[in-house]
Amino acid sequence: MSHVIVAPGEITKYQHDGIVLLRDILDIHALDDLATALEDNMRRPGPWANEYAADEQQGRFFDDYVNWSRFDAYKTLALNGVLPQIALALMGITTGRFFHEHVLVKEPGTNRITPWHHDDPYYGIDSSINVSLWVPLDPIPESIALRAIKASHKWGKRYVPRRFVDESPYVANAEGFDALPDTATLDASSDIATFAAKPGDIVAFHFRTLHSAPATTLHADRRRVISFRYTSADATWATRPWRTSPPLDANNLRHGDVIDDERFPLITG
């Protein structure tokens, strides 16, 4: 697909809800290239790869990130063509930055959930204008689909991150951050939307949108997803009272500095 226009209604929905499902964006060639790169990535994981379900009886939940400089398909899709153009349209800007890509693979029968969280506090950057483009490589039925609390990005709150392995908070408390409400409270929200998707679709969501995903315990197939994350061009470096994810080095950047750094390439409309 050589040209993609995000409908005004989709932009409005993204800005209001903090999440929107875009249908039939990526063609089979792009998806095949990403799938090949992901398999290579799993054979040759980066230094920050994780296994969240290490017990073989639980299945496998693999993740890795910031490998776009090693795998051409990640880099090409991240910096050229439809993804950066969609990101800019949803953010309502003409120049932004690519932050990083993140692969998440749940093998069949994995009983590890993705707990409720929002991404912003994990990151070592600050940008209120941002978007994650969540790209599934497999059909994602309702039973294992991404869930999100609509408009939670507008709550004006940042929550202490929790570890995916055991859902424990990184720290007991931190200035400027609240304790995440308990799972039962979040599960009871009347604003939860579920985003079943198929390969070629994209789920776009804000870094502060609360989201989660079920286990694949009863699902017979893999659930492969690659997220591509973008910010405004004036995003700044941020220090946190915990190890950030990804755990990038400052490289002379100080808290509040614009991330004018080759690791965060500019994208333009």
C-alpha positions in Angstrom: 0.0 0.0 0.0 1.7 3.1 -1.2 -0.4 5.8 0.5 -2.5 5.6 3.6 -4.9 8.3 4.8 -6.1 8.0 8.4 -9.7 9.0 8.4 -10.5 12.2 10.4 -12.9 10.1 12.6 -10.1 7.7 13.5 -7.8 10.6 14.5 -10.6 12.0 16.6 -11.3 8.6 18.2 -7.6 8.2 19.0 -7.4 11.6 20.6 -10.5 11.1 22.6 -10.2 7.4 23.6 -6.4 7.1 23.6 -6.8 4.0 21.4 -8.2 3.1 17.9 -8.3 0.1 15.7 -7.1 0.7 12.1 -8.1 -2.0 9.6 -6.2 -3.5 6.7 -3.1 -1.2 6.8 -0.2 -3.5 6.2 0.0 -5.8 3.1 1.2 -9.4 3.0 4.7 -8.5 1.9 5.3 -6.2 4.9 3.8 -8.8 7.3 6.0 -11.6 5.8 9.1 -9.4 6.2 8.3 -8.7 9.8 7.6 -12.3 10.5 10.9 -13.4 9.0 12.7 -10.7 11.1 10.9 -11.7 14.2 12.0 -15.4 13.8 15.6 -14.2 13.3 15.2 -12.0 16.4 14.0 -15.0 18.5 17.0 -17.0 17.3 19.3 -14.1 18.0 17.8 -12.1 20.9 19.1 -8.8 22.0 20.7 -8.0 25.4 17.4 -7.0 26.9 15.3 -9.9 25.8 13.0 -11.5 28.5 11.3 -14.8 29.0 8.2 -14.1 31.2 7.1 -17.7 31.4 10.4 -19.6 31.8 8.7 -22.8 33.1 8.1 -24.9 30.0 4.8 -26.1 31.4 3.5 -22.6 31.2 4.2 -22.1 27.5 6.5 -19.2 26.4 6.1 -15.5 26.6 9.1 -13.8 24.9 9.8 -10.2 24.5 12.6 -8.1 23.1 13.2 -4.5 22.0 15.4 -1.9 20.4 16.7 -4.2 17.7 15.7 -2.1 14.7 19.3 -1.4 13.8 19.9 -5.2 13.5 16.9 -6.2 11.5 16.2 -4.4 8.2 12.4 -5.1 8.2 12.0 -3.4 11.6 14.0 -0.4 10.5 12.3 -0.1 7.1 8.7 -0.3 8.5 9.6 2.0 11.4 11.1 4.8 9.4 9.5 4.7 6.0 6.1 4.3 4.5 2.8 3.8 6.3 3.7 3.4 9.9 5.4 6.8 10.5 2.8 8.5 8.4 0.0 7.0 10.5 1.8 7.9 13.7 2.2 11.5 12.6 -1.5 11.7 11.6 -2.7 10.3 14.9 -0.4 12.6 16.9 -1.5 15.6 14.9 2.0 16.7 14.0 4.2 16.8 10.9 7.6 15.9 12.6 8.2 13.3 15.3 10.6 10.7 16.5 10.8 6.9 16.3 11.4 5.7 19.9 11.8 1.9 19.5 10.1 -1.3 18.5 9.0 -4.1 20.9 8.3 -7.7 20.0 5.9 -9.8 22.2 5.4 -13.5 21.5 3.0 -15.7 23.4 3.3 -19.3 22.3 0.2 -21.6 22.5 -0.9 -22.5 26.0 0.9 -19.7 27.7 -0.8 -19.0 31.1 1.1 -15.7 31.7 -1.2 -12.7 31.3 -0.1 -9.2 30.4 -1.3 -7.3 33.5 -3.0 -3.9 33.5 -0.4 -1.1 33.1 0.3 1.9 31.0 3.7 2.2 29.2 4.6 5.8 30.0 6.2 5.3 33.5 8.4 2.4 32.2 10.1 4.7 29.7 13.0 7.0 30.2 11.5 9.8 28.2 8.7 12.3 28.6 6.3 13.2 25.7 2.6 13.8 26.1 2.2 13.5 22.3 2.9 9.9 21.4 1.6 6.7 19.9 2.3 2.9 20.0 1.3 1.1 16.8 0.6 -2.5 17.9 1.0 -4.8 14.8 -0.3 -8.4 15.1 1.2 -11.0 12.9 -1.4 -13.6 13.8 -5.2 -13.5 14.1 -6.1 -12.1 17.6 -9.6 -13.3 18.5 -11.7 -11.7 21.2 -10.6 -14.3 23.8 -6.9 -13.2 23.8 -7.3 -9.6 22.4 -5.7 -6.5 23.8 -8.0 -4.7 26.3 -7.9 -1.0 27.1 -9.7 1.5 29.3 -10.9 4.2 27.0 -9.8 7.7 27.8 -7.6 6.6 30.7 -4.8 8.6 29.1 -6.7 11.7 30.2 -6.9 10.7 33.9 -3.9 12.9 34.6 -2.2 10.1 36.5 1.0 8.1 36.1 1.2 4.8 37.9 4.2 3.1 39.5 5.2 0.4 37.0 4.7 -3.3 37.8 6.8 -6.3 36.9 5.2 -8.5 34.4 6.7 -11.6 36.0 4.9 -11.3 39.3 2.9 -8.0 39.1 4.8 -6.5 42.0 5.4 -2.7 41.9 8.9 -1.5 41.1 8.9 0.7 44.2 6.5 1.3 47.1 5.9 4.9 46.1 7.5 7.7 44.1 6.8 11.4 43.8 4.5 12.2 40.9 3.4 8.6 40.6 0.3 6.8 42.1 -0.2 3.2 43.0 -1.9 1.3 40.3 -5.5 0.4 41.2 -6.0 -3.3 41.9 -6.9 -5.7 39.1 -10.4 -6.2 40.3 -11.1 -2.5 40.2 -9.7 -2.1 36.7 -11.5 -5.2 35.5 -14.8 -3.7 36.7 -14.4 -0.5 34.6 -17.3 0.3 32.3 -15.0 1.8 29.8 -13.1 -1.3 28.8 -12.9 -2.0 25.0 -11.5 -5.1 23.5 -9.6 -5.1 20.2 -9.8 -8.3 18.3 -7.6 -7.9 15.2 -6.1 -9.7 12.2 -2.8 -9.5 10.4 -2.7 -6.2 8.5 -4.6 -4.3 11.2 -3.0 -2.0 13.7 -4.1 -1.1 17.2 -2.9 2.4 18.0 -2.7 3.6 21.6 -1.3 6.4 23.8 1.6 5.7 26.2 -0.8 6.5 29.1 -3.7 4.3 28.0 -4.2 1.5 30.5 -4.2 -1.8 28.8 -3.9 -5.6 29.4 -4.1 -8.9 27.6 -5.2 -12.4 28.6 -3.2 -15.5 28.7 -3.2 -17.9 25.7 -3.8 -21.0 27.9 -6.7 -22.3 25.7 -5.5 -20.7 22.5 -4.0 -23.2 19.9 -1.9 -20.7 18.0 0.9 -18.2 18.5 0.2 -14.6 19.3 3.0 -12.6 17.7 2.9 -8.8 18.0 5.4 -6.0 17.1 4.8 -2.5 18.5 6.4 0.5 16.9 6.5 3.6 19.2 6.6 7.2 18.3 6.8 10.6 20.1 6.8 14.3 19.3 10.1 15.7 18.1 10.5 17.6 21.3 10.3 14.5 23.6 12.8 14.8 26.5 15.0 12.5 28.4 13.7 11.5 31.8 15.3 9.9 34.8 13.1 7.5 36.9 13.5 6.0 40.4 13.7 2.6 38.7 15.4 0.9 35.8 13.7 2.1 32.7 12.3 -0.2 30.0 14.2 -0.2 27.6 17.2 0.5 29.9 18.9 2.9 27.6 22.1 4.7 28.6 21.9 8.5 29.0 24.8 9.1 26.6 25.3 12.6 28.0 21.5 13.3 28.0 20.3 14.9 31.2 16.8 15.0 32.6 14.8 17.4 30.4 17.1 17.4 27.4 15.4 16.9 24.0 16.3 13.4 22.8 18.2 14.8 19.8 20.1 11.5 19.4 20.6 9.1 16.5 18.9 6.4 18.6 15.6 8.3 18.1 15.4 9.2 14.4 13.2 12.0 13.2 10.2 11.2 11.0 8.5 13.8 8.8 5.3 14.1 7.0 
